[in-house]
């Protein structure tokens, strides 16, 4: 498949995604807490050189927090 094209009609999984999900779920915590949440926030904070990042489980939650 051409890496420049996104096949929207096909399911696509990043490499190792199943292992990462199994690892995240093995802690018995919400996916919105724990080490992967922390790792994601750190990447976003570093990439955009910003302060504290808060991840939400939905757009609705994000919009509610923004108001």
C-alpha positions in Angstrom: 0.0 0.0 0.0 1.2 3.5 -0.8 2.2 5.2 2.5 0.9 8.5 1.2 -2.7 7.2 0.9 -5.0 6.4 3.8 -7.4 3.5 3.1 -10.4 4.7 5.0 -12.4 1.7 4.1 -9.9 -0.7 5.7 -9.1 -1.2 9.4 -5.6 -0.2 10.1 -3.6 -0.9 13.3 -0.2 0.5 14.2 2.5 -2.0 14.9 2.3 -3.6 18.3 -1.1 -1.9 19.1 -2.6 -5.1 20.4 0.3 -5.6 22.8 0.1 -2.0 24.0 -3.7 -2.3 24.6 -3.3 -5.6 26.5 -0.6 -4.0 28.6 -2.7 -1.0 29.3 -5.7 -3.1 30.2 -3.6 -5.4 32.4 -3.3 -2.7 35.1 -7.1 -2.8 35.7 -7.3 1.0 35.2 -9.0 3.2 32.8 -7.2 3.8 29.6 -7.3 7.5 30.5 -5.0 7.0 33.5 -1.7 5.1 33.9 1.6 5.0 32.1 0.3 5.4 28.6 -1.7 8.5 29.5 1.4 9.9 31.1 3.6 9.0 28.1 1.1 10.6 25.7 0.9 13.8 27.8 4.6 14.1 28.0 5.0 13.7 24.2 2.4 16.4 23.5 3.9 18.8 26.1 7.3 18.4 24.6 6.2 18.6 21.0 4.2 21.8 21.5 6.3 23.2 24.4 3.2 23.8 26.5 2.2 23.4 30.1 0.0 20.7 31.6 -2.0 18.6 29.1 -5.3 17.0 30.0 -6.5 14.1 27.9 -10.3 13.5 27.7 -12.3 10.4 26.7 -14.5 12.3 24.3 -14.9 15.6 22.4 -18.0 16.2 24.6 -15.8 16.1 27.7 -13.3 18.4 26.2 -15.9 20.9 25.2 -17.5 20.8 28.6 -14.1 21.6 30.2 -13.5 24.4 27.8 -16.7 26.3 28.7 
